[in-house]
Amino acid sequence: MSANKSECLIFPVQQIMSTSVAAMCTALLMTPFDVVRIRLQSQHHQLAKGDCFVFRNGLGDHMCTCFNGHETVPWYNRSIPGKYSGTLDALFKITRNEGIRSLWSGLPPTLVMSLPNTIIYFTAYEQ
């Protein structure tokens, strides 16, 4: 008895749906750790005007700057040098001082960039 080939195929619509869910899950799970990592790194090396850094969220790399014209951007003002002693300490202090939603503060741009990228890449790869 041989299996019918059409039973084993995954259609492009199914691939798009599965990669969308996977990209969203990755972004939802990894964004809080990226927020904590950036806060921990920025407390040891304060960035000056004109400096920028690479934000990696597990799905893509983003170039970010800490200054918008002459003033620092609001999320950068939140990190205070020497404030956190480790990952868990930063996680708890950010949650307590700024609320749990601040851990996902970079989620919308991550989803806007990663969803189409992931969908196109994995769907095209499988085809």
C-alpha positions in Angstrom: 0.0 0.0 0.0 1.6 3.3 -1.1 0.7 6.7 0.3 -0.9 9.1 -2.1 1.5 12.0 -2.9 -1.3 14.6 -2.4 -1.7 13.6 1.2 1.9 14.6 2.0 2.0 18.0 0.2 1.7 21.2 2.1 0.0 23.9 0.1 1.4 27.5 -0.1 -1.6 28.8 1.9 -0.7 26.3 4.7 3.0 27.3 4.5 2.1 31.0 4.8 -0.2 30.4 7.8 2.4 28.2 9.6 5.3 30.7 8.9 3.1 33.6 10.1 2.3 31.8 13.3 6.0 30.8 13.8 7.2 34.4 13.2 4.6 35.9 15.6 5.5 33.3 18.3 9.2 34.0 17.9 8.7 37.8 18.1 6.4 37.5 21.1 8.8 35.3 23.0 12.0 37.0 22.1 11.2 40.7 22.2 11.2 40.9 26.0 14.7 39.4 26.1 15.9 41.9 23.5 14.5 44.8 25.6 16.3 43.5 28.6 19.5 42.9 26.6 19.5 46.4 25.2 18.9 47.9 28.6 21.7 45.9 30.1 24.1 46.8 27.3 23.2 50.5 27.3 23.9 50.9 31.0 27.5 49.8 30.5 28.1 51.9 27.5 26.1 55.1 27.2 25.7 56.1 23.6 26.5 59.6 22.5 24.7 61.7 19.9 25.2 60.1 16.5 25.9 56.6 17.8 23.7 53.7 16.8 23.5 50.0 17.5 22.1 46.9 15.9 18.9 45.4 17.4 18.7 41.6 16.8 15.4 40.0 17.6 15.9 36.5 16.3 14.2 37.2 13.0 16.1 40.1 11.7 18.6 42.9 12.4 17.6 46.5 12.8 19.8 49.6 13.0 18.6 51.9 15.8 19.7 55.3 17.1 19.3 56.7 20.6 18.8 60.3 19.4 16.0 61.9 17.4 17.5 65.2 16.2 18.9 66.9 19.3 17.0 65.0 22.0 17.2 61.4 23.2 14.2 59.2 22.2 11.9 58.3 25.1 12.7 54.6 25.4 16.5 55.4 25.7 15.9 57.8 28.6 14.5 54.9 30.6 17.8 53.2 31.0 19.8 54.5 33.9 23.5 53.6 34.2 24.2 50.9 36.9 20.5 50.3 37.4 20.4 46.5 36.7 22.6 43.8 38.1 21.5 41.0 35.7 18.9 39.6 33.3 16.3 38.6 35.9 16.9 41.8 37.9 16.3 43.9 34.8 13.3 41.8 33.8 11.6 42.4 37.2 12.6 46.0 37.6 11.4 46.9 34.1 8.1 45.2 34.7 7.6 46.8 38.1 8.7 50.3 37.1 7.3 50.6 33.6 4.7 47.8 33.4 4.7 44.5 31.7 3.7 46.1 28.3 7.1 47.8 28.1 8.8 44.5 27.6 7.1 44.3 24.2 7.8 48.0 23.3 9.6 47.0 20.0 7.0 44.5 18.9 5.1 46.4 16.1 8.2 47.2 14.0 9.5 43.7 14.5 6.3 42.2 13.2 6.1 44.6 10.3 9.5 43.6 9.2 9.7 40.0 10.1 6.3 38.6 9.0 6.7 39.4 5.3 10.4 38.4 5.4 9.7 35.1 7.0 6.6 34.3 4.9 8.4 35.0 1.6 11.6 33.2 2.6 10.1 29.9 3.9 7.3 29.7 1.3 9.8 30.3 -1.6 12.3 27.9 0.0 9.8 25.1 0.1 8.5 25.7 -3.4 
